[in-house]
């Protein structure tokens, strides 16, 4: 288990990243694709932080992470293959 | 004699007690009901109370088997109606809508309400015995799965009395499935019955996965597991993910039908293609979900009745694992006739041909086992051997459909009908073999052997007479009762076969019934070469299965008499040994609970109400009743003291360092990931089809979404602090953490409510356009998860105030896993629906 201090730092980071996502959307100097990639990357980082530390996935047996990853891969496979099929 | 040593018949323990002292003032009916459902111990076997209250895996298995056979008769009668209609090439006895309903519900019943639950009757009864467990990990959830299954089937039956049931085929293709083309309330009820069924399946999957990975006897490694259990392990993993995709499809369809969203009908977007993707992403794994248990039964019986271990056993298992994985990579071969691009069709043709290769290996393994062994032609073997023969035909004819060019010609014809019946009913044939194989175990009596063999021949002849002519008459259009007159003799032959097959099923049921009283009594093991653990105990087995703690440490099954259990619960109040006053030696598990039954009834009432809620009348009342009754039942479920021991020793790879409850939550969340993934995937798919950058975001301003992100992140932080406080035995810290989370959750909903009301005032409604539909439904599903979380908090907070969770903080941790997951989902919904 980790300390309350670490939980607090993570909370601040999550808070800041959410704000940055909206800021990126408002920036006019960067292209749409780069902005989308940046915003989604920040979401992925936030999700990893919540899952890893708040849900303690980092401290569980690795197999639990594989279970979660299996669900993710399943959903992503469906999304990408289906979307590609109509391009 | 301890309870563990009691036989099935002896296990009845009279529930004690007459009316309490104050009963004179109680309403007599209420008193009788209370007494009827009061759980002291498991009521006697021959009583209705026993079957309403039991949570024992063997009883639940019997309930599944009997109920699924009822649905077999239901679906079979519909099939015979169709066959009689098809005696001539024109419409005779059924109206067009009547025929459509018969076709549709026959398919739905046989695939969902008969085949899988039939297999899970065996799984419930046999799997815990084969792995050396006393029961499943969560016995009450197992009972709940059964009741949800039963009531979902009843809901399907009710749909016939609501202006007609669903008419669009078991595949429910869009846009035929929306109210414009199918306005009956009964059609909506059918969809909701499937939703309820999928909930049952998900609960069951979580339970079996936890059990199979955490409850195996010492020394029973995965590779040593019996093949039937292997087949169930892979089946439940496939079920977990495949049914989540179906649930997403069904929830969206329910929304299109009840709330008026436009996922499957909107112009300018490939809505109908979306349905086929979601449905077949579930639908193809479903073929293996249905067939794998049959394959497991074949492997067991081939070993027992050839007197030798399966040839290439290890490769057989690897092949099953490969098929389970590949099953998620072939779904688009059902879509070759749609407008998906040629590249993806070609890719899926390759993956489809690829999936036949591991099956070839399994078939050769079974054949070679017969060659190397000495076959005993008993009734179970005849059925499973017959199943192998017809499955080979079914498999080969399926390869034709996997080729794009041939599929163009064969899709929508009776070739498909014949092919999948050769596969699906091969599975049924193998499982009928399973009935005869395990019948002595279930009842302690042998079936009528002569009748059994005669039934097999009638079954086999009827089967082939029914389905083979359909290959010859393949040009018959599917789901239509008119066909070229030249094909009439083949259809008449098939109808004769259909009746023979129907009679053989009745003979199977009659044999089981007759033998229950007249069958020859058998000891524990009537089969000379059986090797699995269920045959090492009396028939039927005692309540808690084994005379001691099963162990395979020595290389073969033995029973130790020492075990120090630790207690765990499946959501009920934890009863530690100290609290109950019992010692490890005399501790025993709970086996009865009324709450799963009540939750089942509440679900039936709720979904029935929901089916016609937009029409007014009795339906909104039913919905409200279902909610209230469901809430009371769930609270009763949560407060009930229900003890389940978690063995201290055993094989738990790959989940050694995590307890049953937590693994159950994680497995459920994995399924929820697929559910939300399918919703988000649907959004992405529709947006790609629409034109990604042409798509307009529904909220005008990201700030309300950002505020909700802050709120949820803060609530996640609070629940972490609550867990820390519980670990530090800080009662007020725990209460503060939980209460703040509750308030923040309410704040999230209020903020969302304000945003939605503003949009409604602007004239943006769920049915306005596909952008609005995806926004409201996806964020609405998320809000529903928040509401469920808040309801759990309302349960946790009063208990925390009373001092709970300080010595055992696991419920807080489990709730936290769920709440953080809801938070994570929002972290993706926010950018997708508010920013990009």
Interface residues (C-beta under 8 A of the other chain):
Chain A: X1 X4 X7 X8 X11 X14 X15 X18 X19 X21 X22 X24 X25 X32 X35 X36 X39 X40 X43 X46 X47 X50 X51 X54 X55 X60 X61 X63 X64 X66 X67 X68 X70 X71 X72 X74 X75 X76 X77 X78 X79 X81 X82 X83 X84 X85 X86 X87
Chain B: X241 X244 X245 X270 X273 X274 X277 X278 X281 X328 X329 X332 X335 X339 X340 X341 X344 X654 X655 X656 X657 X658 X662 X663 X666 X667 X669 X670 X671 X672 X673 X674 X676 X677 X678 X680 X681 X684 X685 X688 X689 X693 X702 X703 X706 X709 X710 X713 X714 X716 X717 X719 X720 X721 X724 X727 X816 X817 X820 X821 X823 X824 X827 X828 X830 X831 X835 X836
